[in-house]
Amino acid sequence: MEFADQAAYDAYNTHPKHVAFVKDRWEREVSKFLEIDYVPI
């Protein structure tokens, strides 16, 4: 996923539906995950 800026990412990451999904599904069902956060140059 790509976000326009930090504010867009923060809004997504803290949205109640996203938080609930992570808690109720992701943490239970995903055993391996790779996330790479970077700032494009």
N, CA, C and O atoms as a CHARMM CRD file, in Angstrom:
* protein
*
  164
    1    1 MET  N      0.84300  -1.17000   0.00000 PROA 1      0.00000
    2    1 MET  CA     0.00000   0.00000   0.00000 PROA 1      0.00000
    3    1 MET  C      0.88700   1.23200   0.00000 PROA 1      0.00000
    4    1 MET  O      1.96400   1.24200   0.59600 PROA 1      0.00000
    5    2 GLU  N      0.42800   2.24300  -0.66200 PROA 2      0.00000
    6    2 GLU  CA     1.13800   3.51300  -0.67200 PROA 2      0.00000
    7    2 GLU  C      0.17600   4.59700  -0.22300 PROA 2      0.00000
    8    2 GLU  O     -1.01200   4.56000  -0.54600 PROA 2      0.00000
    9    3 PHE  N      0.68900   5.55100   0.51600 PROA 3      0.00000
   10    3 PHE  CA    -0.11000   6.64900   1.04000 PROA 3      0.00000
   11    3 PHE  C      0.46400   7.96700   0.55400 PROA 3      0.00000
   12    3 PHE  O      1.67400   8.09300   0.37000 PROA 3      0.00000
   13    4 ALA  N     -0.38500   8.93000   0.34900 PROA 4      0.00000
   14    4 ALA  CA     0.03300  10.23400  -0.17700 PROA 4      0.00000
   15    4 ALA  C      1.02000  10.93700   0.74900 PROA 4      0.00000
   16    4 ALA  O      1.93700  11.62500   0.30000 PROA 4      0.00000
   17    5 ASP  N      0.81500  10.75100   2.04400 PROA 5      0.00000
   18    5 ASP  CA     1.69400  11.40300   3.01400 PROA 5      0.00000
   19    5 ASP  C      1.50600  10.75300   4.38000 PROA 5      0.00000
   20    5 ASP  O      0.67700   9.85600   4.53400 PROA 5      0.00000
   21    6 GLN  N      2.26600  11.19900   5.36100 PROA 6      0.00000
   22    6 GLN  CA     2.21100  10.62500   6.70400 PROA 6      0.00000
   23    6 GLN  C      0.83300  10.78500   7.32100 PROA 6      0.00000
   24    6 GLN  O      0.35500   9.89400   8.02200 PROA 6      0.00000
   25    7 ALA  N      0.19500  11.91100   7.06400 PROA 7      0.00000
   26    7 ALA  CA    -1.14300  12.15500   7.62800 PROA 7      0.00000
   27    7 ALA  C     -2.15200  11.13900   7.09400 PROA 7      0.00000
   28    7 ALA  O     -3.01400  10.67800   7.84200 PROA 7      0.00000
   29    8 ALA  N     -2.05800  10.78600   5.81600 PROA 8      0.00000
   30    8 ALA  CA    -2.96400   9.79700   5.23300 PROA 8      0.00000
   31    8 ALA  C     -2.72500   8.42500   5.85100 PROA 8      0.00000
   32    8 ALA  O     -3.67500   7.70200   6.15300 PROA 8      0.00000
   33    9 TYR  N     -1.46400   8.07000   6.03900 PROA 9      0.00000
   34    9 TYR  CA    -1.14600   6.79600   6.68800 PROA 9      0.00000
   35    9 TYR  C     -1.65900   6.76900   8.12600 PROA 9      0.00000
   36    9 TYR  O     -2.26200   5.78700   8.55800 PROA 9      0.00000
   37   10 ASP  N     -1.42000   7.84100   8.85700 PROA 10     0.00000
   38   10 ASP  CA    -1.86200   7.90400  10.25000 PROA 10     0.00000
   39   10 ASP  C     -3.37700   7.77000  10.35300 PROA 10     0.00000
   40   10 ASP  O     -3.88400   7.09500  11.24900 PROA 10     0.00000
   41   11 ALA  N     -4.09800   8.41200   9.43500 PROA 11     0.00000
   42   11 ALA  CA    -5.56200   8.32000   9.43800 PROA 11     0.00000
   43   11 ALA  C     -6.00400   6.88100   9.18300 PROA 11     0.00000
   44   11 ALA  O     -6.91200   6.38500   9.85000 PROA 11     0.00000
   45   12 TYR  N     -5.37400   6.21700   8.23100 PROA 12     0.00000
   46   12 TYR  CA    -5.68400   4.80900   7.93400 PROA 12     0.00000
   47   12 TYR  C     -5.35200   3.91300   9.12200 PROA 12     0.00000
   48   12 TYR  O     -6.16500   3.08500   9.53300 PROA 12     0.00000
   49   13 ASN  N     -4.17000   4.08300   9.66000 PROA 13     0.00000
   50   13 ASN  CA    -3.66600   3.18900  10.70000 PROA 13     0.00000
   51   13 ASN  C     -4.45800   3.29400  12.00000 PROA 13     0.00000
   52   13 ASN  O     -4.53300   2.32200  12.75100 PROA 13     0.00000
   53   14 THR  N     -5.03500   4.42900  12.27100 PROA 14     0.00000
   54   14 THR  CA    -5.77500   4.62300  13.51700 PROA 14     0.00000
   55   14 THR  C     -7.28800   4.57000  13.33200 PROA 14     0.00000
   56   14 THR  O     -8.03500   4.72800  14.29700 PROA 14     0.00000
   57   15 HSD  N     -7.74600   4.34900  12.09900 PROA 15     0.00000
   58   15 HSD  CA    -9.18900   4.28300  11.84300 PROA 15     0.00000
   59   15 HSD  C     -9.79200   3.12000  12.62700 PROA 15     0.00000
   60   15 HSD  O     -9.23000   2.02400  12.63300 PROA 15     0.00000
   61   16 PRO  N    -10.92100   3.34100  13.28300 PROA 16     0.00000
   62   16 PRO  CA   -11.53000   2.28200  14.09900 PROA 16     0.00000
   63   16 PRO  C    -11.77200   0.96700  13.35400 PROA 16     0.00000
   64   16 PRO  O    -11.60800  -0.10200  13.94100 PROA 16     0.00000
   65   17 LYS  N    -12.15300   1.02000  12.09300 PROA 17     0.00000
   66   17 LYS  CA   -12.37900  -0.22500  11.33900 PROA 17     0.00000
   67   17 LYS  C    -11.06900  -0.97300  11.10200 PROA 17     0.00000
   68   17 LYS  O    -11.03500  -2.20200  11.15800 PROA 17     0.00000
   69   18 HSD  N     -9.99900  -0.23700  10.84000 PROA 18     0.00000
   70   18 HSD  CA    -8.69900  -0.87900  10.65400 PROA 18     0.00000
   71   18 HSD  C     -8.20500  -1.48700  11.96200 PROA 18     0.00000
   72   18 HSD  O     -7.73200  -2.62300  11.98500 PROA 18     0.00000
   73   19 VAL  N     -8.31400  -0.74000  13.02900 PROA 19     0.00000
   74   19 VAL  CA    -7.87900  -1.23400  14.33800 PROA 19     0.00000
   75   19 VAL  C     -8.64900  -2.49900  14.71200 PROA 19     0.00000
   76   19 VAL  O     -8.06100  -3.46000  15.20800 PROA 19     0.00000
   77   20 ALA  N     -9.95600  -2.50100  14.47700 PROA 20     0.00000
   78   20 ALA  CA   -10.77200  -3.67200  14.79100 PROA 20     0.00000
   79   20 ALA  C    -10.37900  -4.86700  13.92500 PROA 20     0.00000
   80   20 ALA  O    -10.30300  -5.99100  14.42100 PROA 20     0.00000
   81   21 PHE  N    -10.13000  -4.63500  12.63900 PROA 21     0.00000
   82   21 PHE  CA    -9.72200  -5.72000  11.74700 PROA 21     0.00000
   83   21 PHE  C     -8.42000  -6.35100  12.22600 PROA 21     0.00000
   84   21 PHE  O     -8.30000  -7.57500  12.28400 PROA 21     0.00000
   85   22 VAL  N     -7.45000  -5.51200  12.56700 PROA 22     0.00000
   86   22 VAL  CA    -6.16500  -6.03600  13.03600 PROA 22     0.00000
   87   22 VAL  C     -6.36900  -6.86900  14.30000 PROA 22     0.00000
   88   22 VAL  O     -5.81900  -7.96400  14.41800 PROA 22     0.00000
   89   23 LYS  N     -7.13500  -6.37100  15.21600 PROA 23     0.00000
   90   23 LYS  CA    -7.36000  -7.07900  16.47900 PROA 23     0.00000
   91   23 LYS  C     -8.14000  -8.37900  16.27500 PROA 23     0.00000
   92   23 LYS  O     -7.75800  -9.42500  16.80100 PROA 23     0.00000
   93   24 ASP  N     -9.22100  -8.31200  15.51800 PROA 24     0.00000
   94   24 ASP  CA   -10.14100  -9.44300  15.40700 PROA 24     0.00000
   95   24 ASP  C     -9.73400 -10.48900  14.36900 PROA 24     0.00000
   96   24 ASP  O    -10.09600 -11.65800  14.50500 PROA 24     0.00000
   97   25 ARG  N     -8.99500 -10.09300  13.34200 PROA 25     0.00000
   98   25 ARG  CA    -8.66900 -11.04000  12.27700 PROA 25     0.00000
   99   25 ARG  C     -7.17700 -11.21000  12.07900 PROA 25     0.00000
  100   25 ARG  O     -6.65600 -12.32300  12.14900 PROA 25     0.00000
  101   26 TRP  N     -6.48800 -10.10500  11.83100 PROA 26     0.00000
  102   26 TRP  CA    -5.08200 -10.16000  11.42800 PROA 26     0.00000
  103   26 TRP  C     -4.22100 -10.86700  12.46600 PROA 26     0.00000
  104   26 TRP  O     -3.47900 -11.79100  12.13200 PROA 26     0.00000
  105   27 GLU  N     -4.31300 -10.44300  13.71600 PROA 27     0.00000
  106   27 GLU  CA    -3.46500 -11.02000  14.74700 PROA 27     0.00000
  107   27 GLU  C     -3.71900 -12.51100  14.94500 PROA 27     0.00000
  108   27 GLU  O     -2.81500 -13.23600  15.36000 PROA 27     0.00000
  109   28 ARG  N     -4.91400 -12.97400  14.66000 PROA 28     0.00000
  110   28 ARG  CA    -5.26300 -14.38600  14.83900 PROA 28     0.00000
  111   28 ARG  C     -4.91400 -15.24000  13.63100 PROA 28     0.00000
  112   28 ARG  O     -4.58700 -16.41700  13.77700 PROA 28     0.00000
  113   29 GLU  N     -4.98200 -14.65400  12.43500 PROA 29     0.00000
  114   29 GLU  CA    -4.89500 -15.45600  11.21600 PROA 29     0.00000
  115   29 GLU  C     -3.58800 -15.33800  10.44700 PROA 29     0.00000
  116   29 GLU  O     -3.28500 -16.19800   9.62000 PROA 29     0.00000
  117   30 VAL  N     -2.81900 -14.31100  10.69500 PROA 30     0.00000
  118   30 VAL  CA    -1.59200 -14.09600   9.92800 PROA 30     0.00000
  119   30 VAL  C     -0.39600 -14.51800  10.77300 PROA 30     0.00000
  120   30 VAL  O     -0.16600 -13.97200  11.85200 PROA 30     0.00000
  121   31 SER  N      0.36400 -15.49600  10.27400 PROA 31     0.00000
  122   31 SER  CA     1.51400 -15.97500  11.04700 PROA 31     0.00000
  123   31 SER  C      2.81700 -15.31700  10.59800 PROA 31     0.00000
  124   31 SER  O      3.73600 -15.15900  11.40100 PROA 31     0.00000
  125   32 LYS  N      2.90500 -14.93500   9.33200 PROA 32     0.00000
  126   32 LYS  CA     4.10300 -14.28100   8.82600 PROA 32     0.00000
  127   32 LYS  C      3.70800 -13.03700   8.04500 PROA 32     0.00000
  128   32 LYS  O      2.76700 -13.05000   7.25200 PROA 32     0.00000
  129   33 PHE  N      4.44500 -11.97300   8.28700 PROA 33     0.00000
  130   33 PHE  CA     4.11500 -10.70800   7.64200 PROA 33     0.00000
  131   33 PHE  C      5.37100  -9.85900   7.55900 PROA 33     0.00000
  132   33 PHE  O      6.15400  -9.81900   8.50700 PROA 33     0.00000
  133   34 LEU  N      5.57000  -9.18500   6.44800 PROA 34     0.00000
  134   34 LEU  CA     6.70400  -8.29900   6.26800 PROA 34     0.00000
  135   34 LEU  C      6.17600  -6.91700   5.92400 PROA 34     0.00000
  136   34 LEU  O      5.40800  -6.75200   4.97600 PROA 34     0.00000
  137   35 GLU  N      6.58600  -5.94500   6.68600 PROA 35     0.00000
  138   35 GLU  CA     6.20300  -4.56200   6.41900 PROA 35     0.00000
  139   35 GLU  C      7.47100  -3.74600   6.30000 PROA 35     0.00000
  140   35 GLU  O      8.35900  -3.82300   7.14900 PROA 35     0.00000
  141   36 ILE  N      7.54600  -2.96300   5.23800 PROA 36     0.00000
  142   36 ILE  CA     8.70400  -2.10400   5.02000 PROA 36     0.00000
  143   36 ILE  C      8.19500  -0.66200   4.93800 PROA 36     0.00000
  144   36 ILE  O      7.42000  -0.30500   4.05100 PROA 36     0.00000
  145   37 ASP  N      8.64700   0.13700   5.87100 PROA 37     0.00000
  146   37 ASP  CA     8.28100   1.55300   5.89400 PROA 37     0.00000
  147   37 ASP  C      9.48500   2.36100   5.43600 PROA 37     0.00000
  148   37 ASP  O     10.58600   2.19200   5.95900 PROA 37     0.00000
  149   38 TYR  N      9.27900   3.22300   4.47600 PROA 38     0.00000
  150   38 TYR  CA    10.37000   4.05400   3.99700 PROA 38     0.00000
  151   38 TYR  C      9.81500   5.36700   3.46900 PROA 38     0.00000
  152   38 TYR  O      8.63000   5.49300   3.16200 PROA 38     0.00000
  153   39 VAL  N     10.69500   6.31800   3.37600 PROA 39     0.00000
  154   39 VAL  CA    10.35800   7.60600   2.78400 PROA 39     0.00000
  155   39 VAL  C     11.05500   7.66300   1.43500 PROA 39     0.00000
  156   39 VAL  O     12.28200   7.58200   1.37100 PROA 39     0.00000
  157   40 PRO  N     10.29200   7.80200   0.35200 PROA 40     0.00000
  158   40 PRO  CA    10.91700   7.85700  -0.97000 PROA 40     0.00000
  159   40 PRO  C     11.82600   9.08000  -1.09900 PROA 40     0.00000
  160   40 PRO  O     11.55900  10.14200  -0.53700 PROA 40     0.00000
  161   41 ILE  N     12.88400   8.89900  -1.84000 PROA 41     0.00000
  162   41 ILE  CA    13.80000  10.02600  -2.05400 PROA 41     0.00000
  163   41 ILE  C     13.67200  10.57200  -3.45400 PROA 41     0.00000
  164   41 ILE  O     14.36600  11.52300  -3.81200 PROA 41     0.00000
